[in-house]
Amino acid sequence: MVEQASVFKRGVERTPALYWAVCVCVCATLLVGSRPAQAEDFDSVFQRGLSLYQKKDYAAAIDAFQAAYKVRQFPRVLLNIAQVYRKMGEAAKALDYYEQYLRAEPKMPAKIRHDVEQYVSQTKALLAATSLQDEADRRSEPAPLGFDKQTGNALPGYVQGFESRQKRKKALTIGLIAGGAAAAVILGVGLGVGLHIRNKLPDGLVVFEY
Amino acid sequence: MKPVFSYAGLSRIATVATAFLFSGCGEHVVVLELSNLSSDATAVSAYYKIETDSYRAQSIATTQLLSGKPALGFRAPAGRDGTMNIQVFGYKNQIPCALSKGNTDVNVGGAGKITTQLVLDNGASGGGCLAGDAPVRYPADAKVWAAAANDVWIVGKDAAVLHWNGALFREIALPDSVTGTPRPTWNAVRGDSQGNVWFVGDSDAVVQLDKQGQATRIKYSATPSESVKWTGVYVENGEALLSGTNAGESRGYVGDYARTKTSVDVNPTGATGTIAEKFPVYGLLAMDCTSLANCWFVGEGSTVVQLQNRTTMLKNDVDDEDTCGSPDTTYRIVKVLANTDQTKVKLIRNDSGNNLLDFFDWKTKCFVYQPSNRKLSSFVGLHGKDGSDPIVVETDRMYRWNAMGLVPLPNPPKGVWQSVSAVAGGGFFATAVDGRIYYGTLSP
């Protein structure tokens, strides 16, 4: 048994492609099987962020939005964090979150894109001038996009569309991983077969042990 | 909906892949493809080692080789890297004349099968040969005894022992605890039909190697007053007789080992109450027996003695004339070939001071030599299968000793030959001072 185990180990060591193929397959299966378990907490945390924002408790609002983003990675949350930072005069941080948002949400509605681009321009100007705009100007700006200005609730159409896109994206990711794993396994087995054929000793060969 | 991939599926894939690995992918084997192997070869022997290891040796019959494309496999140890030297020999009928031979180096680093080719040289003739091709240590000052063509023992300096088993030469490493130190030179080797082989030599060294390969230092029943250099041995059914001398060759010794004992009775020549009581008091330089009941001892001072039944001593005279009237006591007799018929016993005298060899035959009443047979040499070997058809070897010459005198064998190899042992089937093995081994054949 010990000898067999050592032979298997040697075999795996000598066929790294097969070894990695098996690893990739296992990882893919684990990824496919995993599910976020705390999606229901997002709304309450997000609402708390909006409420704090309206109360001008910007630091607490940022904490709440970041907590919400940990639960669900909606790009819109990044935009809200950027907006709050801009309100706080933290131009560099605001710009960082605007850029994160633009990367995470490349296909946003045209109006939102227009608004975001305006905010980015303003923030860059702020950063260049090294001075913040007048507090009153900032306070007159609209509430975060995608949410009801009066109630602070998320607008249903925006959230549902976003979730639909997220599901499609996840399905595509799973498909790619599974397909890659399958390809790796096929490659590994093929490599194993090739090595087997190449290393097979001639039938009837007398082998002297060392 | 079932998942496309599951742990069970992965397990099945891994099992299949592992099966492929087990079936040869993990082998770390040198496959040596042989070409130009002599069609006369009946066996192939291989000596192989990695780097500075000692050589391993294996042999197979050519019938075991793959038909059409002969090859040998050598499995390197797991994880061992380096250069493997492989030497291959093709032999015929268990005679150590390599019909084919080749030598190659293979790097055994890495993994998997390593295939390499070896084109063999076919240079040996079908007759005799110098059999020193194998990568083993050939003993210096070599003496030989061959029980058969496939059971040949060669011994010499530093307690060296080399054995040819019909396929391979193997060095037999005797430990210092058995040989004594400094390691002695073996002066004679002889075995019996039970597979026991005895080595005798300088400094009281007497060793028995049994057929299981167990070596035993044979002790004396009583310690003699001086160190004995053993010069000859005869073994039969686990019992042995030995000839010996002191350092100055002024006193001879007869050793007697009985199966009921575990020690040798060491009998100084001339000592009262021993089997050597009536021996001339000179060093004994050689012995030969047809059985334990018929042994001949020769030595310094023209000593030629027949020991019958391990008890009765018969002294014989040697002379340089046909008259046998005035025995010359100065001859140094160094070789004897025993026979049950006294008239067929052969003796050789070595006048080392003058570098002369004289060859004695029985003539009516004593042993005499023919001046025409005199040879200019100091080293000589004498043996005949079953006491007949004597073969003589000396420096650069080999002879058959018959009624015509010494008849030279054609084209003997050059060498200082000093020991010979004939085997059944018309062949003989000779060894030289420098360790070379020769196998020769004799016409009927």
Boltz contact constraints between the chains, C-beta under 6 A:
constraints:
  - contact:
      token1: [A, 7]
      token2: [B, 26]
      max_distance: 6.0
  - contact:
      token1: [A, 10]
      token2: [B, 26]
      max_distance: 6.0
  - contact:
      token1: [A, 11]
      token2: [B, 21]
      max_distance: 6.0
  - contact:
      token1: [A, 11]
      token2: [B, 26]
      max_distance: 6.0
  - contact:
      token1: [A, 14]
      token2: [B, 26]
      max_distance: 6.0
  - contact:
      token1: [A, 14]
      token2: [B, 111]
      max_distance: 6.0
  - contact:
      token1: [A, 18]
      token2: [B, 17]
      max_distance: 6.0
  - contact:
      token1: [A, 22]
      token2: [B, 14]
      max_distance: 6.0
  - contact:
      token1: [A, 25]
      token2: [B, 10]
      max_distance: 6.0
  - contact:
      token1: [A, 29]
      token2: [B, 5]
      max_distance: 6.0
  - contact:
      token1: [A, 178]
      token2: [B, 4]
      max_distance: 6.0
  - contact:
      token1: [A, 185]
      token2: [B, 13]
      max_distance: 6.0
  - contact:
      token1: [A, 189]
      token2: [B, 17]
      max_distance: 6.0
  - contact:
      token1: [A, 192]
      token2: [B, 17]
      max_distance: 6.0
  - contact:
      token1: [A, 192]
      token2: [B, 20]
      max_distance: 6.0
  - contact:
      token1: [A, 193]
      token2: [B, 20]
      max_distance: 6.0
  - contact:
      token1: [A, 195]
      token2: [B, 25]
      max_distance: 6.0
  - contact:
      token1: [A, 196]
      token2: [B, 20]
      max_distance: 6.0
  - contact:
      token1: [A, 196]
      token2: [B, 24]
      max_distance: 6.0
  - contact:
      token1: [A, 196]
      token2: [B, 25]
      max_distance: 6.0
  - contact:
      token1: [A, 199]
      token2: [B, 24]
      max_distance: 6.0
  - contact:
      token1: [A, 199]
      token2: [B, 25]
      max_distance: 6.0
  - contact:
      token1: [A, 199]
      token2: [B, 27]
      max_distance: 6.0
  - contact:
      token1: [A, 199]
      token2: [B, 112]
      max_distance: 6.0
  - contact:
      token1: [A, 199]
      token2: [B, 113]
      max_distance: 6.0
  - contact:
      token1: [A, 200]
      token2: [B, 24]
      max_distance: 6.0
  - contact:
      token1: [A, 201]
      token2: [B, 24]
      max_distance: 6.0
  - contact:
      token1: [A, 202]
      token2: [B, 66]
      max_distance: 6.0
  - contact:
      token1: [A, 204]
      token2: [B, 66]
      max_distance: 6.0
  - contact:
      token1: [A, 205]
      token2: [B, 71]
      max_distance: 6.0
  - contact:
      token1: [A, 205]
      token2: [B, 73]
      max_distance: 6.0
  - contact:
      token1: [A, 206]
      token2: [B, 60]
      max_distance: 6.0
  - contact:
      token1: [A, 206]
      token2: [B, 64]
      max_distance: 6.0
  - contact:
      token1: [A, 207]
      token2: [B, 29]
      max_distance: 6.0
  - contact:
      token1: [A, 207]
      token2: [B, 73]
      max_distance: 6.0
  - contact:
      token1: [A, 207]
      token2: [B, 75]
      max_distance: 6.0
  - contact:
      token1: [A, 208]
      token2: [B, 58]
      max_distance: 6.0
  - contact:
      token1: [A, 208]
      token2: [B, 74]
      max_distance: 6.0
  - contact:
      token1: [A, 209]
      token2: [B, 75]
      max_distance: 6.0
  - contact:
      token1: [A, 210]
      token2: [B, 75]
      max_distance: 6.0
  - contact:
      token1: [A, 210]
      token2: [B, 76]
      max_distance: 6.0
  - contact:
      token1: [A, 210]
      token2: [B, 77]
      max_distance: 6.0
